[in-house]
Amino acid sequence: MCNHIHSIPYNLTYFINFFHHGLSFLRVNEYISSR
């Protein structure tokens, strides 16, 4: 139980990192399509 609660912040940081990566990818895609 304690281990599961401890893994939540790790999952949150992973999700934030994935979301940030997705945003930068969208920005690059938008830049390519605008050229």
mmCIF file as Biopython writes it, N, C-alpha, C and O atoms, coordinates in Angstrom:
data_model
#
loop_
_atom_site.group_PDB
_atom_site.id
_atom_site.type_symbol
_atom_site.label_atom_id
_atom_site.label_alt_id
_atom_site.label_comp_id
_atom_site.label_asym_id
_atom_site.label_entity_id
_atom_site.label_seq_id
_atom_site.pdbx_PDB_ins_code
_atom_site.Cartn_x
_atom_site.Cartn_y
_atom_site.Cartn_z
_atom_site.occupancy
_atom_site.B_iso_or_equiv
_atom_site.auth_seq_id
_atom_site.auth_asym_id
_atom_site.pdbx_PDB_model_num
ATOM 1   N N  . MET A ? 1  ? 0.839 -1.201 0.000   1.0 0.0 1  A 1 
ATOM 2   C CA . MET A ? 1  ? 0.000 0.000  0.000   1.0 0.0 1  A 1 
ATOM 3   C C  . MET A ? 1  ? 0.880 1.259  0.000   1.0 0.0 1  A 1 
ATOM 4   O O  . MET A ? 1  ? 0.647 2.196  -0.764  1.0 0.0 1  A 1 
ATOM 5   N N  . CYS A ? 2  ? 1.874 1.256  0.857   1.0 0.0 2  A 1 
ATOM 6   C CA . CYS A ? 2  ? 2.760 2.420  0.956   1.0 0.0 2  A 1 
ATOM 7   C C  . CYS A ? 2  ? 3.529 2.621  -0.352  1.0 0.0 2  A 1 
ATOM 8   O O  . CYS A ? 2  ? 3.753 3.749  -0.792  1.0 0.0 2  A 1 
ATOM 9   N N  . ASN A ? 3  ? 3.919 1.518  -0.952  1.0 0.0 3  A 1 
ATOM 10  C CA . ASN A ? 3  ? 4.669 1.581  -2.196  1.0 0.0 3  A 1 
ATOM 11  C C  . ASN A ? 3  ? 3.829 2.192  -3.312  1.0 0.0 3  A 1 
ATOM 12  O O  . ASN A ? 3  ? 4.338 2.956  -4.131  1.0 0.0 3  A 1 
ATOM 13  N N  . HIS A ? 4  ? 2.552 1.855  -3.342  1.0 0.0 4  A 1 
ATOM 14  C CA . HIS A ? 4  ? 1.653 2.378  -4.370  1.0 0.0 4  A 1 
ATOM 15  C C  . HIS A ? 4  ? 1.495 3.888  -4.227  1.0 0.0 4  A 1 
ATOM 16  O O  . HIS A ? 4  ? 1.495 4.615  -5.221  1.0 0.0 4  A 1 
ATOM 17  N N  . ILE A ? 5  ? 1.359 4.355  -2.991  1.0 0.0 5  A 1 
ATOM 18  C CA . ILE A ? 5  ? 1.210 5.796  -2.741  1.0 0.0 5  A 1 
ATOM 19  C C  . ILE A ? 5  ? 2.492 6.527  -3.140  1.0 0.0 5  A 1 
ATOM 20  O O  . ILE A ? 5  ? 2.443 7.656  -3.626  1.0 0.0 5  A 1 
ATOM 21  N N  . HIS A ? 6  ? 3.636 5.877  -2.932  1.0 0.0 6  A 1 
ATOM 22  C CA . HIS A ? 6  ? 4.926 6.498  -3.241  1.0 0.0 6  A 1 
ATOM 23  C C  . HIS A ? 6  ? 5.139 6.616  -4.752  1.0 0.0 6  A 1 
ATOM 24  O O  . HIS A ? 6  ? 5.856 7.504  -5.214  1.0 0.0 6  A 1 
ATOM 25  N N  . SER A ? 7  ? 4.520 5.725  -5.512  1.0 0.0 7  A 1 
ATOM 26  C CA . SER A ? 7  ? 4.726 5.712  -6.964  1.0 0.0 7  A 1 
ATOM 27  C C  . SER A ? 7  ? 3.869 6.748  -7.689  1.0 0.0 7  A 1 
ATOM 28  O O  . SER A ? 7  ? 4.052 6.975  -8.885  1.0 0.0 7  A 1 
ATOM 29  N N  . ILE A ? 8  ? 2.934 7.376  -6.973  1.0 0.0 8  A 1 
ATOM 30  C CA . ILE A ? 8  ? 2.057 8.366  -7.614  1.0 0.0 8  A 1 
ATOM 31  C C  . ILE A ? 8  ? 2.846 9.595  -8.092  1.0 0.0 8  A 1 
ATOM 32  O O  . ILE A ? 8  ? 2.666 10.002 -9.240  1.0 0.0 8  A 1 
ATOM 33  N N  . PRO A ? 9  ? 3.712 10.205 -7.265  1.0 0.0 9  A 1 
ATOM 34  C CA . PRO A ? 9  ? 4.492 11.355 -7.737  1.0 0.0 9  A 1 
ATOM 35  C C  . PRO A ? 9  ? 5.359 11.018 -8.945  1.0 0.0 9  A 1 
ATOM 36  O O  . PRO A ? 9  ? 5.548 11.851 -9.831  1.0 0.0 9  A 1 
ATOM 37  N N  . TYR A ? 10 ? 5.886 9.790  -8.978  1.0 0.0 10 A 1 
ATOM 38  C CA . TYR A ? 10 ? 6.714 9.355  -10.108 1.0 0.0 10 A 1 
ATOM 39  C C  . TYR A ? 10 ? 5.884 9.306  -11.384 1.0 0.0 10 A 1 
ATOM 40  O O  . TYR A ? 10 ? 6.335 9.747  -12.440 1.0 0.0 10 A 1 
ATOM 41  N N  . ASN A ? 11 ? 4.672 8.770  -11.285 1.0 0.0 11 A 1 
ATOM 42  C CA . ASN A ? 11 ? 3.783 8.706  -12.439 1.0 0.0 11 A 1 
ATOM 43  C C  . ASN A ? 11 ? 3.393 10.109 -12.887 1.0 0.0 11 A 1 
ATOM 44  O O  . ASN A ? 11 ? 3.257 10.370 -14.082 1.0 0.0 11 A 1 
ATOM 45  N N  . LEU A ? 12 ? 3.214 11.005 -11.932 1.0 0.0 12 A 1 
ATOM 46  C CA . LEU A ? 12 ? 2.834 12.384 -12.241 1.0 0.0 12 A 1 
ATOM 47  C C  . LEU A ? 12 ? 3.952 13.078 -13.001 1.0 0.0 12 A 1 
ATOM 48  O O  . LEU A ? 12 ? 3.695 13.764 -13.990 1.0 0.0 12 A 1 
ATOM 49  N N  . THR A ? 13 ? 5.189 12.908 -12.552 1.0 0.0 13 A 1 
ATOM 50  C CA . THR A ? 13 ? 6.323 13.538 -13.240 1.0 0.0 13 A 1 
ATOM 51  C C  . THR A ? 13 ? 6.501 12.947 -14.627 1.0 0.0 13 A 1 
ATOM 52  O O  . THR A ? 13 ? 6.871 13.653 -15.566 1.0 0.0 13 A 1 
ATOM 53  N N  . TYR A ? 14 ? 6.236 11.634 -14.761 1.0 0.0 14 A 1 
ATOM 54  C CA . TYR A ? 14 ? 6.336 10.978 -16.062 1.0 0.0 14 A 1 
ATOM 55  C C  . TYR A ? 14 ? 5.293 11.529 -17.016 1.0 0.0 14 A 1 
ATOM 56  O O  . TYR A ? 14 ? 5.573 11.763 -18.192 1.0 0.0 14 A 1 
ATOM 57  N N  . PHE A ? 15 ? 4.074 11.738 -16.496 1.0 0.0 15 A 1 
ATOM 58  C CA . PHE A ? 15 ? 2.989 12.279 -17.310 1.0 0.0 15 A 1 
ATOM 59  C C  . PHE A ? 15 ? 3.288 13.709 -17.737 1.0 0.0 15 A 1 
ATOM 60  O O  . PHE A ? 15 ? 3.037 14.085 -18.882 1.0 0.0 15 A 1 
ATOM 61  N N  . ILE A ? 16 ? 3.826 14.510 -16.814 1.0 0.0 16 A 1 
ATOM 62  C CA . ILE A ? 16 ? 4.164 15.905 -17.122 1.0 0.0 16 A 1 
ATOM 63  C C  . ILE A ? 16 ? 5.264 15.943 -18.184 1.0 0.0 16 A 1 
ATOM 64  O O  . ILE A ? 16 ? 5.214 16.761 -19.103 1.0 0.0 16 A 1 
ATOM 65  N N  . ASN A ? 17 ? 6.252 15.060 -18.058 1.0 0.0 17 A 1 
ATOM 66  C CA . ASN A ? 17 ? 7.347 14.998 -19.023 1.0 0.0 17 A 1 
ATOM 67  C C  . ASN A ? 17 ? 6.828 14.604 -20.405 1.0 0.0 17 A 1 
ATOM 68  O O  . ASN A ? 17 ? 7.233 15.172 -21.419 1.0 0.0 17 A 1 
ATOM 69  N N  . PHE A ? 18 ? 5.922 13.618 -20.428 1.0 0.0 18 A 1 
ATOM 70  C CA . PHE A ? 18 ? 5.329 13.163 -21.681 1.0 0.0 18 A 1 
ATOM 71  C C  . PHE A ? 18 ? 4.484 14.272 -22.302 1.0 0.0 18 A 1 
ATOM 72  O O  . PHE A ? 18 ? 4.508 14.472 -23.517 1.0 0.0 18 A 1 
ATOM 73  N N  . PHE A ? 19 ? 3.733 14.998 -21.459 1.0 0.0 19 A 1 
ATOM 74  C CA . PHE A ? 19 ? 2.886 16.088 -21.937 1.0 0.0 19 A 1 
ATOM 75  C C  . PHE A ? 19 ? 3.741 17.211 -22.514 1.0 0.0 19 A 1 
ATOM 76  O O  . PHE A ? 19 ? 3.407 17.773 -23.557 1.0 0.0 19 A 1 
ATOM 77  N N  . HIS A ? 20 ? 4.842 17.542 -21.840 1.0 0.0 20 A 1 
ATOM 78  C CA . HIS A ? 20 ? 5.743 18.593 -22.307 1.0 0.0 20 A 1 
ATOM 79  C C  . HIS A ? 20 ? 6.378 18.196 -23.635 1.0 0.0 20 A 1 
ATOM 80  O O  . HIS A ? 20 ? 6.537 19.029 -24.527 1.0 0.0 20 A 1 
ATOM 81  N N  . HIS A ? 21 ? 6.738 16.927 -23.763 1.0 0.0 21 A 1 
ATOM 82  C CA . HIS A ? 21 ? 7.333 16.428 -25.000 1.0 0.0 21 A 1 
ATOM 83  C C  . HIS A ? 21 ? 6.325 16.510 -26.141 1.0 0.0 21 A 1 
ATOM 84  O O  . HIS A ? 21 ? 6.673 16.861 -27.269 1.0 0.0 21 A 1 
ATOM 85  N N  . GLY A ? 22 ? 5.069 16.181 -25.832 1.0 0.0 22 A 1 
ATOM 86  C CA . GLY A ? 22 ? 4.009 16.236 -26.835 1.0 0.0 22 A 1 
ATOM 87  C C  . GLY A ? 22 ? 3.764 17.663 -27.299 1.0 0.0 22 A 1 
ATOM 88  O O  . GLY A ? 22 ? 3.513 17.903 -28.479 1.0 0.0 22 A 1 
ATOM 89  N N  . LEU A ? 23 ? 3.839 18.615 -26.362 1.0 0.0 23 A 1 
ATOM 90  C CA . LEU A ? 23 ? 3.628 20.014 -26.709 1.0 0.0 23 A 1 
ATOM 91  C C  . LEU A ? 23 ? 4.724 20.504 -27.640 1.0 0.0 23 A 1 
ATOM 92  O O  . LEU A ? 23 ? 4.439 21.184 -28.626 1.0 0.0 23 A 1 
ATOM 93  N N  . SER A ? 24 ? 5.970 20.169 -27.343 1.0 0.0 24 A 1 
ATOM 94  C CA . SER A ? 24 ? 7.091 20.595 -28.189 1.0 0.0 24 A 1 
ATOM 95  C C  . SER A ? 24 ? 6.992 19.956 -29.568 1.0 0.0 24 A 1 
ATOM 96  O O  . SER A ? 24 ? 7.348 20.576 -30.570 1.0 0.0 24 A 1 
ATOM 97  N N  . PHE A ? 25 ? 6.506 18.708 -29.620 1.0 0.0 25 A 1 
ATOM 98  C CA . PHE A ? 25 ? 6.336 18.022 -30.899 1.0 0.0 25 A 1 
ATOM 99  C C  . PHE A ? 25 ? 5.262 18.715 -31.733 1.0 0.0 25 A 1 
ATOM 100 O O  . PHE A ? 25 ? 5.412 18.878 -32.944 1.0 0.0 25 A 1 
ATOM 101 N N  . LEU A ? 26 ? 4.177 19.120 -31.071 1.0 0.0 26 A 1 
ATOM 102 C CA . LEU A ? 26 ? 3.102 19.830 -31.771 1.0 0.0 26 A 1 
ATOM 103 C C  . LEU A ? 26 ? 3.615 21.160 -32.308 1.0 0.0 26 A 1 
ATOM 104 O O  . LEU A ? 26 ? 3.257 21.564 -33.414 1.0 0.0 26 A 1 
ATOM 105 N N  . ARG A ? 27 ? 4.443 21.835 -31.536 1.0 0.0 27 A 1 
ATOM 106 C CA . ARG A ? 27 ? 4.997 23.128 -31.930 1.0 0.0 27 A 1 
ATOM 107 C C  . ARG A ? 27 ? 5.877 22.974 -33.163 1.0 0.0 27 A 1 
ATOM 108 O O  . ARG A ? 27 ? 5.824 23.795 -34.078 1.0 0.0 27 A 1 
ATOM 109 N N  . VAL A ? 28 ? 6.688 21.916 -33.183 1.0 0.0 28 A 1 
ATOM 110 C CA . VAL A ? 28 ? 7.560 21.649 -34.332 1.0 0.0 28 A 1 
ATOM 111 C C  . VAL A ? 28 ? 6.717 21.312 -35.554 1.0 0.0 28 A 1 
ATOM 112 O O  . VAL A ? 28 ? 7.009 21.769 -36.659 1.0 0.0 28 A 1 
ATOM 113 N N  . ASN A ? 29 ? 5.674 20.517 -35.357 1.0 0.0 29 A 1 
ATOM 114 C CA . ASN A ? 29 ? 4.792 20.134 -36.450 1.0 0.0 29 A 1 
ATOM 115 C C  . ASN A ? 29 ? 4.097 21.363 -37.029 1.0 0.0 29 A 1 
ATOM 116 O O  . ASN A ? 29 ? 3.936 21.485 -38.243 1.0 0.0 29 A 1 
ATOM 117 N N  . GLU A ? 30 ? 3.682 22.281 -36.133 1.0 0.0 30 A 1 
ATOM 118 C CA . GLU A ? 30 ? 3.023 23.513 -36.560 1.0 0.0 30 A 1 
ATOM 119 C C  . GLU A ? 30 ? 3.998 24.383 -37.349 1.0 0.0 30 A 1 
ATOM 120 O O  . GLU A ? 30 ? 3.617 25.010 -38.338 1.0 0.0 30 A 1 
ATOM 121 N N  . TYR A ? 31 ? 5.259 24.419 -36.909 1.0 0.0 31 A 1 
ATOM 122 C CA . TYR A ? 31 ? 6.284 25.214 -37.581 1.0 0.0 31 A 1 
ATOM 123 C C  . TYR A ? 31 ? 6.566 24.665 -38.979 1.0 0.0 31 A 1 
ATOM 124 O O  . TYR A ? 31 ? 6.759 25.428 -39.925 1.0 0.0 31 A 1 
ATOM 125 N N  . ILE A ? 32 ? 6.587 23.348 -39.099 1.0 0.0 32 A 1 
ATOM 126 C CA . ILE A ? 32 ? 6.847 22.724 -40.404 1.0 0.0 32 A 1 
ATOM 127 C C  . ILE A ? 32 ? 5.688 22.984 -41.364 1.0 0.0 32 A 1 
ATOM 128 O O  . ILE A ? 32 ? 5.904 23.270 -42.541 1.0 0.0 32 A 1 
ATOM 129 N N  . SER A ? 33 ? 4.462 22.883 -40.859 1.0 0.0 33 A 1 
ATOM 130 C CA . SER A ? 33 ? 3.287 23.052 -41.723 1.0 0.0 33 A 1 
ATOM 131 C C  . SER A ? 33 ? 3.087 24.510 -42.129 1.0 0.0 33 A 1 
ATOM 132 O O  . SER A ? 33 ? 2.460 24.788 -43.151 1.0 0.0 33 A 1 
ATOM 133 N N  . SER A ? 34 ? 3.620 25.447 -41.327 1.0 0.0 34 A 1 
ATOM 134 C CA . SER A ? 34 ? 3.436 26.869 -41.632 1.0 0.0 34 A 1 
ATOM 135 C C  . SER A ? 34 ? 4.427 27.353 -42.683 1.0 0.0 34 A 1 
ATOM 136 O O  . SER A ? 34 ? 4.232 28.409 -43.285 1.0 0.0 34 A 1 
ATOM 137 N N  . ARG A ? 35 ? 5.499 26.576 -42.906 1.0 0.0 35 A 1 
ATOM 138 C CA . ARG A ? 35 ? 6.525 27.004 -43.871 1.0 0.0 35 A 1 
ATOM 139 C C  . ARG A ? 35 ? 6.028 26.929 -45.295 1.0 0.0 35 A 1 
ATOM 140 O O  . ARG A ? 35 ? 6.766 27.253 -46.225 1.0 0.0 35 A 1 
#
